[in-house]
Amino acid sequence: MTKNWYVLYVKPKNEKKVAERLSAHQVDVYCPMIKEVKQWSDRKKTIEVPLFSSYVFVNISECERQKVFDVPGVVRYLYWLGKPAVIRDNEMEELKKWLSNDQVENYTLTTLEPGDKVSIKYGALKNKKAEIIEIGTKRVRLVLEGMGVVLHMKIKDLV
């Protein structure tokens, strides 16, 4: 029985509770936490907050995927290209390793959006610069810099 890391979308501010409840149901769960300094008018306090708001990772087999909905706070699985998003084991290990490194003080999370500049890393257009115009579930539209053309790309299943 092969297990995969899936991404669960949970109710806002419920990440820790959902992770604890899933763990109590014998589900392998990971909720990456970071320390953040919060400023109030009279004091400062360091608290732990989820790295990804409203997301929790579960390592579960395909046949056990419904089991997570027994836990209050779970909304749905995150989908990518029409299928539940699967995170590779090596990517989860890198994330865990990165978060366990006490040397990291600052970080920024970003997602690709229309208007972003990218560099194509593979294929016939390797090393060409482009600007994202539109992102769909299975297609991306880019303007190739210096070539004056719009590229419509179908995205392969990456998982």
C-alpha positions as CSV (number, residue, x, y, z in Angstrom):
1,M,0.0,0.0,0.0
2,T,1.8,3.1,-1.3
3,K,1.4,6.3,0.7
4,N,1.6,9.8,-0.7
5,W,1.8,13.3,0.8
6,Y,-1.4,15.1,0.1
7,V,-2.3,18.7,0.9
8,L,-5.5,19.3,2.9
9,Y,-7.3,22.7,2.9
10,V,-8.6,23.3,6.4
11,K,-10.8,26.0,8.0
12,P,-8.8,29.2,8.8
13,K,-7.0,29.2,12.1
14,N,-7.7,25.4,12.5
15,E,-4.4,24.0,11.2
16,K,-2.9,22.9,14.6
17,K,-6.3,21.5,15.9
18,V,-6.8,19.5,12.7
19,A,-3.2,18.2,12.8
20,E,-3.7,17.1,16.4
21,R,-7.1,15.4,15.6
22,L,-5.7,13.6,12.5
23,S,-2.8,12.4,14.6
24,A,-5.2,11.0,17.2
25,H,-6.9,9.1,14.3
26,Q,-3.5,7.5,13.5
27,V,-2.9,9.6,10.3
28,D,0.6,10.6,9.5
29,V,0.3,14.4,9.5
30,Y,2.6,17.4,9.2
31,C,1.7,21.0,9.9
32,P,4.9,23.1,9.4
33,M,5.1,25.8,12.1
34,I,7.3,28.8,12.4
35,K,7.9,31.3,15.2
36,E,6.7,34.8,14.7
37,V,7.0,37.9,16.9
38,K,3.6,39.6,17.5
39,Q,3.5,43.2,18.7
40,W,0.7,44.4,21.0
41,S,0.4,47.9,22.4
42,D,1.9,46.8,25.7
43,R,4.2,43.9,24.9
44,K,5.8,41.6,22.3
45,K,5.3,37.9,22.2
46,T,6.8,35.0,20.2
47,I,4.2,32.6,19.0
48,E,4.1,29.6,16.7
49,V,2.0,30.0,13.6
50,P,1.5,27.7,10.6
51,L,3.9,28.3,7.7
52,F,1.0,27.8,5.2
53,S,-2.3,29.3,6.3
54,S,-5.2,26.8,6.0
55,Y,-3.0,23.9,4.8
56,V,-2.0,20.7,6.5
57,F,0.0,17.8,4.9
58,V,-1.1,14.1,5.3
59,N,0.9,11.0,4.3
60,I,-1.9,8.5,3.5
61,S,-2.7,5.8,0.9
62,E,-5.2,6.4,-1.9
63,C,-7.8,4.1,-0.3
64,E,-7.6,5.9,3.1
65,R,-8.1,9.4,1.7
66,Q,-11.7,9.7,2.8
67,K,-10.7,9.0,6.4
68,V,-9.6,12.6,6.9
69,F,-13.1,14.0,6.6
70,D,-14.0,12.3,9.9
71,V,-12.1,15.2,11.5
72,P,-13.8,18.5,12.1
73,G,-12.1,21.4,10.3
74,V,-11.1,19.6,7.2
75,V,-12.6,21.2,4.1
76,R,-11.2,19.4,1.1
77,Y,-8.0,18.2,-0.7
78,L,-6.0,20.7,-2.7
79,Y,-6.1,19.8,-6.4
80,W,-3.5,20.4,-9.1
81,L,-4.4,19.7,-12.8
82,G,-7.7,18.0,-11.9
83,K,-6.1,15.5,-9.4
84,P,-5.4,15.7,-5.6
85,A,-2.0,17.5,-5.3
86,V,0.8,15.1,-4.3
87,I,4.0,16.3,-2.7
88,R,7.1,14.2,-3.4
89,D,8.7,12.6,-0.4
90,N,12.0,14.4,-1.1
91,E,10.2,17.8,-1.2
92,M,8.6,17.1,2.2
93,E,12.0,16.1,3.6
94,E,13.6,19.3,2.2
95,L,10.8,21.4,3.9
96,K,11.3,19.6,7.2
97,K,15.1,20.0,7.0
98,W,14.7,23.7,6.1
99,L,12.4,24.4,9.0
100,S,14.6,22.5,11.5
101,N,17.5,24.8,10.5
102,D,17.8,27.5,13.3
103,Q,19.9,29.7,10.9
104,V,16.8,30.7,8.9
105,E,15.4,34.0,10.2
106,N,13.5,35.5,7.2
107,Y,11.5,33.9,4.5
108,T,8.9,34.8,1.9
109,L,6.2,32.6,0.2
110,T,5.1,33.5,-3.3
111,T,2.9,32.0,-6.0
112,L,3.0,32.6,-9.7
113,E,0.6,35.1,-11.0
114,P,-0.1,36.9,-14.2
115,G,2.5,39.6,-14.8
116,D,5.3,37.6,-13.2
117,K,8.6,37.2,-15.2
118,V,9.9,33.6,-15.6
119,S,12.8,31.8,-17.3
120,I,12.0,28.6,-19.1
121,K,14.3,25.8,-17.9
122,Y,13.5,22.9,-20.1
123,G,12.6,22.1,-23.7
124,A,13.1,23.8,-27.0
125,L,12.7,27.3,-25.4
126,K,15.2,26.6,-22.7
127,N,16.7,29.8,-21.1
128,K,14.1,32.1,-22.8
129,K,12.5,34.8,-20.6
130,A,8.8,35.2,-20.6
131,E,6.0,37.0,-18.8
132,I,3.0,35.1,-17.5
133,I,-0.3,36.4,-19.0
134,E,-2.7,33.7,-17.8
135,I,-2.7,30.6,-15.6
136,G,-5.3,27.9,-16.1
137,T,-5.7,24.4,-14.6
138,K,-3.9,22.8,-17.5
139,R,-2.6,25.6,-19.6
140,V,-0.4,28.7,-19.3
141,R,-0.1,31.6,-21.6
142,L,3.2,33.4,-21.8
143,V,4.7,36.3,-23.8
144,L,8.2,35.5,-24.9
145,E,10.5,38.5,-24.4
146,G,12.5,39.6,-27.4
147,M,10.5,37.3,-29.7
148,G,7.2,39.2,-29.7
149,V,5.1,36.0,-29.6
150,V,2.5,34.6,-27.2
151,L,3.1,31.0,-26.2
152,H,0.2,28.8,-25.2
153,M,1.5,25.8,-23.2
154,K,-0.2,22.7,-22.0
155,I,1.2,21.6,-18.7
156,K,2.1,17.9,-18.2
157,D,1.0,16.1,-15.1
158,L,3.9,16.9,-12.8
159,V,3.1,14.4,-10.1
